[in-house]
Amino acid sequence: MSLTNRSKTVTVRELTLSERLYFPAILKGMFITFMHMFKRVPTVRYPDQVREFAPVYRGQHVLKRDEAGAERCTACGLCAVACPAEAITMENAERKKGEEHLYREEKYASIYEINMLRCIFCGLCEEACPKEAIFLTDRTVPSAFVRGEEIYGKDKLVEAIDSPIDVSKRQTQEVLDFKHDKKHYHNLTFKDAKTNRIASH
């Protein structure tokens, strides 16, 4: 019984003398290999050569500071909620007197960790953050032999004060205008909220 109308007749053909010697086939294979020597090499000799990344490439995360060098993150948890891989964990703490130069808001992230083995670099944490505290950069995440080394804490995520990381390519004007609109409560800083309370009284 045939399931389809298609059929193909297979015949067994005896090999010729040249085919039984396999010598012509070997010469043909060597000729193909020889011709590849004159073609353009498609590989990149990393790390001596680095392939150019696309502007939309999403790599290692960075926790940004404001213009005064204080950490922007307020440990609101929106990035952790938005993360589909559940790769972000944090603990918040109250800012103490005299730490205004370290932390922008009265609450800050005392512990902030990202599991790079679980992260899928989707960028949803970046979109969810109302304080422009976390961004994905064009830096690649180095590999490691120990799983624990892929848990990135604030020591690896927070940018250095003397060498800020440029993330202007990932900030569109539309997003910037929205995040600076003080009509939205989540865009208000601690000083803005304090000023509004004084004005209401």
Backbone bond lengths (Angstrom), bond angles and torsions (degrees), N, CA, C in turn:
res aa  C-N    CA-C-N  psi(-1)  N-CA   C-N-CA  omega(-1)  CA-C   N-CA-C  phi
1 M - - - 1.470 - - 1.510 109.31 -
2 S 1.311 116.95 130.34 1.457 122.00 -178.55 1.523 110.10 -102.48
3 L 1.332 116.79 130.37 1.456 121.41 179.95 1.522 111.66 -81.70
4 T 1.328 117.55 -25.01 1.463 122.29 179.18 1.518 109.02 -132.89
5 N 1.330 113.90 167.46 1.459 119.91 177.21 1.517 112.83 -87.76
6 R 1.330 115.33 -2.89 1.454 118.83 -179.40 1.526 110.91 -85.55
7 S 1.286 116.12 135.64 1.463 120.77 177.88 1.516 109.27 -148.79
8 K 1.315 115.09 150.44 1.457 120.43 179.82 1.524 108.83 -137.53
9 T 1.303 114.63 129.96 1.465 119.55 -179.94 1.519 109.05 -87.55
10 V 1.314 116.36 126.11 1.457 122.55 -179.74 1.521 108.41 -105.00
11 T 1.318 114.53 127.06 1.470 119.67 178.62 1.512 109.57 -118.80
12 V 1.280 116.86 145.79 1.460 122.62 177.97 1.523 107.87 -93.26
13 R 1.327 115.40 115.46 1.457 120.28 -178.16 1.528 109.60 -105.43
14 E 1.299 115.85 136.07 1.452 119.60 178.50 1.529 110.17 -74.65
15 L 1.320 116.31 143.08 1.454 121.86 179.71 1.519 110.41 -72.66
16 T 1.338 114.00 144.96 1.465 118.51 175.18 1.513 109.32 -77.09
17 L 1.341 116.42 175.27 1.457 120.91 -179.29 1.525 111.40 -63.08
18 S 1.358 116.88 -43.13 1.469 120.18 -179.85 1.531 111.34 -66.08
19 E 1.313 116.21 -35.40 1.464 119.33 179.56 1.525 110.47 -71.59
20 R 1.311 117.11 -33.89 1.460 119.16 178.42 1.520 112.07 -72.20
21 L 1.335 117.13 -26.75 1.461 120.45 177.43 1.533 111.44 -76.31
22 Y 1.342 118.68 -23.82 1.463 125.50 -179.09 1.531 113.01 63.79
23 F 1.304 118.56 0.50 1.458 121.26 -176.65 1.533 111.49 -68.95
24 P 1.333 119.66 -46.02 1.472 118.94 177.00 1.527 113.33 -58.91
25 A 1.331 116.62 -37.91 1.469 119.79 179.25 1.522 111.16 -66.36
26 I 1.335 116.89 -37.48 1.470 120.73 177.52 1.519 110.19 -65.16
27 L 1.345 116.90 -43.81 1.468 120.40 178.30 1.525 111.52 -62.66
28 K 1.319 116.58 -39.11 1.453 120.45 179.21 1.533 111.01 -64.30
29 G 1.317 116.96 -42.47 1.468 120.60 178.09 1.514 111.90 -64.96
30 M 1.357 117.09 -40.16 1.464 120.84 178.57 1.525 110.98 -66.69
31 F 1.322 117.19 -33.95 1.462 120.77 179.09 1.528 111.02 -68.08
32 I 1.337 116.31 -40.59 1.462 120.27 177.26 1.528 110.71 -63.13
33 T 1.339 116.46 -42.77 1.469 120.53 178.08 1.525 110.66 -63.73
34 F 1.332 117.37 -40.93 1.467 121.72 -179.82 1.528 110.98 -63.73
35 M 1.319 118.17 -38.53 1.460 121.65 -179.07 1.524 112.01 -68.40
36 H 1.331 117.33 -26.85 1.462 119.80 178.23 1.525 111.81 -67.52
37 M 1.324 118.25 -19.13 1.463 121.24 179.34 1.522 111.46 -66.75
38 F 1.312 117.98 -22.39 1.469 121.72 -176.70 1.531 112.20 -102.31
39 K 1.336 116.28 4.01 1.452 119.41 178.46 1.528 110.16 -94.67
40 R 1.331 115.18 161.45 1.455 121.01 179.96 1.528 110.18 -66.97
41 V 1.344 115.63 134.17 1.460 120.43 -178.19 1.533 108.84 -77.29
42 P 1.331 118.68 122.29 1.469 120.41 -177.47 1.522 113.85 -81.31
43 T 1.331 117.63 -14.62 1.460 120.58 -175.93 1.525 110.94 -84.03
44 V 1.334 115.12 155.91 1.465 122.68 176.86 1.523 108.05 -110.17
45 R 1.312 116.60 127.44 1.467 121.16 -176.84 1.537 109.55 -82.38
46 Y 1.337 114.95 76.82 1.462 122.14 178.28 1.530 109.25 -74.98
47 P 1.329 121.64 139.96 1.463 127.65 7.34 1.535 114.38 -93.44
48 D 1.334 118.24 1.41 1.470 118.92 178.73 1.524 110.77 -63.77
49 Q 1.325 116.83 -34.92 1.456 122.18 175.78 1.523 108.78 -119.15
50 V 1.307 116.32 137.13 1.468 121.49 -179.19 1.520 108.33 -119.92
51 R 1.321 116.27 127.11 1.453 120.89 178.43 1.531 109.58 -70.84
52 E 1.305 116.54 140.05 1.463 121.26 -179.33 1.529 109.74 -71.75
53 F 1.335 115.25 129.96 1.455 120.89 -179.12 1.523 110.23 -86.93
54 A 1.310 115.78 152.19 1.459 121.28 175.99 1.526 109.47 -71.43
55 P 1.324 117.85 152.32 1.476 120.28 179.88 1.522 113.38 -60.50
56 V 1.328 117.33 -24.97 1.467 120.73 -178.00 1.533 111.79 -93.19
57 Y 1.331 117.55 9.23 1.468 120.33 -179.73 1.526 110.07 -62.74
58 R 1.329 116.44 135.06 1.462 121.83 179.39 1.523 109.11 -113.21
59 G 1.325 115.38 113.78 1.458 120.76 -177.93 1.521 111.84 -119.68
60 Q 1.317 115.76 -141.30 1.460 121.42 -174.49 1.528 111.56 -61.27
61 H 1.326 116.10 141.45 1.457 122.23 -178.30 1.532 111.15 -75.88
62 V 1.316 114.97 160.12 1.458 121.64 173.70 1.519 108.32 -142.75
63 L 1.324 116.15 137.62 1.455 122.27 173.07 1.525 107.65 -96.25
64 K 1.321 115.97 116.62 1.465 121.43 -171.45 1.521 112.36 -83.14
65 R 1.326 114.02 158.42 1.460 122.93 171.42 1.523 108.75 -110.13
66 D 1.337 116.25 161.37 1.453 119.02 176.82 1.521 110.08 -85.45
67 E 1.329 115.95 -172.65 1.462 120.39 -176.39 1.519 112.31 -63.06
68 A 1.345 117.56 -26.75 1.459 121.72 -179.45 1.518 112.77 -88.70
69 G 1.331 117.69 -3.08 1.462 121.13 179.19 1.511 114.45 92.82
70 A 1.348 117.65 5.61 1.467 120.40 179.14 1.524 110.12 -87.89
71 E 1.322 116.02 149.11 1.454 121.21 179.84 1.527 110.53 -67.37
72 R 1.323 116.06 134.50 1.456 121.22 -178.30 1.527 112.80 -80.40
73 C 1.317 117.05 -29.96 1.461 121.25 -172.55 1.530 111.31 -62.70
74 T 1.334 116.12 132.53 1.459 122.45 178.02 1.525 112.33 -110.22
75 A 1.319 117.43 8.36 1.468 122.69 179.62 1.523 111.34 55.70
76 C 1.350 116.22 41.24 1.471 119.85 179.00 1.522 111.64 -72.93
77 G 1.337 117.01 -24.61 1.456 120.97 176.67 1.509 115.32 88.31
78 L 1.332 118.14 3.07 1.465 119.79 -179.28 1.523 111.76 -65.39
79 C 1.332 117.11 -34.65 1.460 119.66 178.85 1.519 111.30 -67.19
80 A 1.336 116.45 -38.53 1.459 120.62 179.36 1.526 110.91 -67.95
81 V 1.342 116.58 -36.47 1.461 120.42 178.78 1.528 110.40 -69.25
82 A 1.339 116.44 -38.69 1.466 120.71 -177.97 1.522 112.74 -74.52
83 C 1.325 117.75 -20.60 1.465 121.00 -175.17 1.528 110.74 -68.93
84 P 1.331 119.00 116.59 1.473 120.40 -179.47 1.521 113.13 -72.55
85 A 1.329 116.80 -20.88 1.463 120.39 -178.89 1.526 112.65 -93.76
86 E 1.337 116.77 -2.75 1.464 121.99 -177.82 1.529 110.78 52.65
87 A 1.322 114.85 48.38 1.464 120.41 -176.45 1.523 113.03 -95.67
88 I 1.337 117.72 -9.49 1.461 121.47 -174.15 1.520 109.97 -107.98
89 T 1.321 116.17 130.65 1.457 122.61 173.77 1.524 108.12 -132.24
90 M 1.338 115.77 148.91 1.468 119.31 -179.07 1.517 110.51 -155.69
91 E 1.314 114.73 161.55 1.460 122.92 172.81 1.520 107.44 -133.34
92 N 1.340 116.24 134.84 1.458 118.91 -179.22 1.518 111.19 -97.67
93 A 1.312 114.21 164.42 1.463 121.33 179.12 1.523 108.40 -150.43
94 E 1.335 115.90 159.04 1.460 121.38 179.11 1.522 109.58 -86.78
95 R 1.312 114.12 135.66 1.463 119.42 176.71 1.520 110.02 -71.49
96 K 1.319 116.34 132.91 1.462 121.54 -179.98 1.520 110.36 -92.12
97 K 1.304 115.08 163.68 1.459 120.51 179.64 1.532 109.76 -64.47
98 G 1.310 115.77 132.36 1.456 120.81 -178.12 1.519 113.62 95.91
99 E 1.344 116.73 -4.10 1.465 120.54 179.76 1.526 112.45 -104.02
100 E 1.340 116.31 16.60 1.463 119.84 -178.92 1.519 112.41 -62.25
101 H 1.326 116.58 -27.57 1.465 120.18 -179.94 1.530 112.00 -79.60
102 L 1.341 116.28 -12.71 1.467 120.21 -179.32 1.526 112.00 -96.06
103 Y 1.338 115.95 -39.31 1.460 120.50 -175.15 1.526 109.58 -127.89
104 R 1.299 115.74 134.27 1.462 121.48 -173.75 1.526 112.46 -71.10
105 E 1.320 117.80 -39.56 1.457 122.31 -176.39 1.526 110.37 -110.01
106 E 1.332 115.15 172.38 1.465 119.15 -179.24 1.523 112.28 -72.00
107 K 1.337 116.81 -17.74 1.458 121.16 172.51 1.518 109.26 -115.74
108 Y 1.316 116.46 145.36 1.459 121.21 179.89 1.526 109.34 -145.98
109 A 1.308 115.39 168.01 1.469 121.01 179.81 1.527 109.28 -89.26
110 S 1.324 115.71 107.27 1.461 119.31 176.30 1.525 110.62 -72.48
111 I 1.336 115.62 -33.30 1.470 121.84 175.48 1.527 107.64 -130.95
112 Y 1.304 116.50 128.90 1.468 121.77 177.09 1.520 107.29 -140.33
113 E 1.312 116.51 116.45 1.466 120.98 -175.94 1.524 110.81 -131.16
114 I 1.330 115.40 141.92 1.458 122.23 174.95 1.524 108.24 -125.73
115 N 1.315 115.92 124.93 1.459 121.42 176.90 1.525 107.96 -84.07
116 M 1.326 116.28 103.43 1.458 120.86 -176.72 1.524 112.70 -68.52
117 L 1.326 117.30 -18.04 1.464 119.92 177.46 1.526 110.99 -75.67
118 R 1.324 116.64 -24.33 1.461 120.58 -179.79 1.530 111.59 -98.15
119 C 1.306 116.65 -25.88 1.469 120.39 -176.19 1.525 110.69 -62.35
120 I 1.336 115.84 137.42 1.463 121.36 178.42 1.525 110.89 -108.70
121 F 1.336 117.29 6.01 1.471 123.12 174.57 1.531 111.47 54.46
122 C 1.323 115.06 45.82 1.464 120.47 -179.12 1.520 111.81 -82.64
123 G 1.335 117.62 -24.26 1.452 120.80 179.26 1.521 114.76 87.87
124 L 1.328 118.55 5.24 1.458 120.46 -179.87 1.523 112.26 -67.60
125 C 1.317 117.48 -30.82 1.467 120.26 176.71 1.523 110.08 -63.70
126 E 1.302 116.07 -38.74 1.461 122.25 178.53 1.522 111.30 -64.02
127 E 1.334 116.14 -41.89 1.461 120.61 -179.71 1.522 112.19 -71.79
128 A 1.336 117.44 -31.98 1.460 120.91 -176.15 1.523 112.80 -78.49
129 C 1.312 118.63 -23.25 1.464 121.76 -173.46 1.532 110.76 -70.54
130 P 1.336 118.72 120.15 1.466 121.18 178.97 1.522 113.25 -83.43
131 K 1.306 117.98 -10.02 1.460 122.16 -176.06 1.524 113.32 -106.17
132 E 1.330 117.31 5.13 1.470 121.65 -177.17 1.538 110.55 53.15
133 A 1.331 114.14 46.21 1.458 119.79 -176.06 1.520 112.85 -95.63
134 I 1.326 117.91 -28.05 1.462 120.17 -176.72 1.523 110.01 -124.40
135 F 1.320 114.88 135.21 1.460 121.35 178.21 1.521 108.68 -139.27
136 L 1.317 115.59 155.46 1.456 121.60 172.15 1.519 107.71 -98.81
137 T 1.311 117.15 130.76 1.451 122.42 -174.33 1.525 110.44 -103.71
138 D 1.327 115.08 -175.86 1.460 120.26 177.19 1.520 112.41 -92.01
139 R 1.318 117.14 10.83 1.467 121.00 178.55 1.523 110.33 -82.73
140 T 1.316 116.57 142.41 1.466 120.76 177.88 1.529 109.87 -88.05
141 V 1.317 115.52 150.79 1.462 121.11 178.49 1.518 108.19 -88.07
142 P 1.334 118.31 117.68 1.475 119.68 -178.70 1.516 111.60 -68.14
143 S 1.319 115.52 150.11 1.465 120.99 178.19 1.523 110.35 -78.91
144 A 1.312 116.02 163.51 1.462 121.84 -179.35 1.518 109.02 -147.14
145 F 1.332 115.38 157.24 1.460 121.32 179.30 1.528 111.78 -89.69
146 V 1.341 116.76 -17.56 1.459 121.87 -178.01 1.524 108.08 -114.18
147 R 1.327 116.38 132.18 1.462 120.48 -177.07 1.524 111.91 -62.65
148 G 1.312 117.02 -33.63 1.463 120.39 -178.45 1.521 113.08 -63.01
149 E 1.323 116.83 -26.80 1.458 119.62 -179.92 1.524 112.67 -72.97
150 E 1.320 117.06 -12.60 1.453 120.96 178.25 1.529 112.58 -91.31
151 I 1.321 117.14 4.75 1.459 121.78 172.48 1.523 106.77 -93.75
152 Y 1.311 116.46 103.99 1.459 121.52 -175.22 1.527 110.34 -89.93
153 G 1.327 115.49 123.52 1.457 121.36 176.50 1.518 111.17 -101.18
154 K 1.319 116.40 -167.90 1.455 120.80 -177.34 1.520 112.21 -66.05
155 D 1.328 116.46 -24.18 1.468 119.21 179.28 1.523 111.59 -65.40
156 K 1.343 117.05 -25.68 1.460 120.87 179.04 1.533 112.90 -104.22
157 L 1.324 116.83 -18.77 1.456 120.13 -173.68 1.525 113.95 -96.19
158 V 1.331 117.28 -38.77 1.471 120.10 -176.92 1.519 109.39 -73.19
159 E 1.328 115.93 131.27 1.464 120.19 -179.16 1.520 110.79 -71.83
160 A 1.322 115.90 151.07 1.458 121.17 178.55 1.528 109.78 -72.70
161 I 1.319 115.92 146.95 1.462 120.58 -178.52 1.520 110.98 -65.33
162 D 1.336 116.90 -40.39 1.459 120.65 -175.75 1.524 113.58 -82.52
163 S 1.344 118.01 -9.23 1.469 119.98 179.59 1.525 110.08 -140.45
164 P 1.334 117.20 74.80 1.473 120.08 179.27 1.523 111.55 -66.39
165 I 1.323 115.71 149.66 1.464 122.38 -178.15 1.525 109.16 -95.65
166 D 1.316 115.68 128.40 1.460 121.31 -178.51 1.527 110.10 -75.85
167 V 1.325 116.41 121.29 1.467 121.87 178.55 1.527 110.27 -122.76
168 S 1.324 116.11 20.76 1.464 120.29 -176.12 1.535 111.94 -62.49
169 K 1.337 117.74 -27.62 1.457 120.36 179.73 1.520 111.91 -66.50
170 R 1.325 116.68 -23.22 1.460 120.73 -176.65 1.522 111.69 -98.83
171 Q 1.324 117.93 2.34 1.454 121.56 -179.46 1.533 109.93 -110.67
172 T 1.311 116.49 103.27 1.459 119.99 176.08 1.527 109.04 -80.87
173 Q 1.314 116.83 155.14 1.462 121.30 -177.83 1.519 111.33 -63.44
174 E 1.328 116.79 -33.72 1.463 120.44 179.40 1.524 111.15 -64.10
175 V 1.323 115.98 -42.55 1.468 120.06 179.19 1.517 110.71 -68.40
176 L 1.327 116.86 -40.32 1.461 120.62 179.29 1.525 111.39 -62.47
177 D 1.323 116.80 -42.92 1.468 120.21 179.90 1.524 110.68 -63.33
178 F 1.338 116.90 -39.45 1.459 120.41 -179.99 1.527 111.42 -67.17
179 K 1.320 116.67 -43.02 1.463 119.85 -176.27 1.525 113.04 -74.41
180 H 1.327 117.30 -16.11 1.458 119.93 177.35 1.522 112.19 -100.33
181 D 1.323 116.88 3.36 1.457 121.09 179.37 1.530 108.87 -78.43
182 K 1.316 116.73 112.14 1.458 121.58 -175.93 1.530 113.15 -74.70
183 K 1.334 117.60 -2.37 1.458 119.92 176.25 1.522 110.83 -69.36
184 H 1.319 116.65 -25.41 1.465 121.51 179.49 1.530 109.06 -90.01
185 Y 1.316 115.41 129.06 1.463 119.68 -174.54 1.526 112.83 -60.51
186 H 1.350 116.19 -37.12 1.460 118.43 -176.10 1.531 112.41 -71.07
187 N 1.349 117.55 -8.73 1.464 120.26 176.54 1.521 112.57 -92.22
188 L 1.336 116.89 -4.93 1.454 120.31 -178.94 1.519 110.75 -80.25
189 T 1.323 116.22 136.86 1.448 121.26 173.85 1.523 109.08 -86.69
190 F 1.312 116.41 176.22 1.467 120.94 179.28 1.527 110.19 -62.98
191 K 1.331 116.53 -37.78 1.471 120.00 179.46 1.523 110.94 -68.02
192 D 1.347 116.50 -38.50 1.467 119.90 178.67 1.525 111.10 -63.68
193 A 1.309 116.54 -44.12 1.459 120.63 179.86 1.525 110.99 -64.30
194 K 1.335 116.25 -38.56 1.460 120.67 178.91 1.520 110.42 -66.13
195 T 1.329 117.24 -40.37 1.460 121.78 178.66 1.522 111.02 -64.86
196 N 1.325 116.93 -39.63 1.465 120.59 179.19 1.528 111.79 -66.38
197 R 1.347 116.24 -36.90 1.463 119.37 178.25 1.516 111.02 -65.97
198 I 1.345 116.21 -40.67 1.464 120.24 179.00 1.524 110.70 -66.01
199 A 1.325 117.07 -40.09 1.459 121.28 -179.08 1.525 111.70 -68.12
200 S 1.362 116.93 -32.87 1.458 120.25 -179.21 1.515 111.12 -71.80
201 H 1.345 116.28 -28.99 1.463 120.01 178.31 1.528 110.25 -84.03
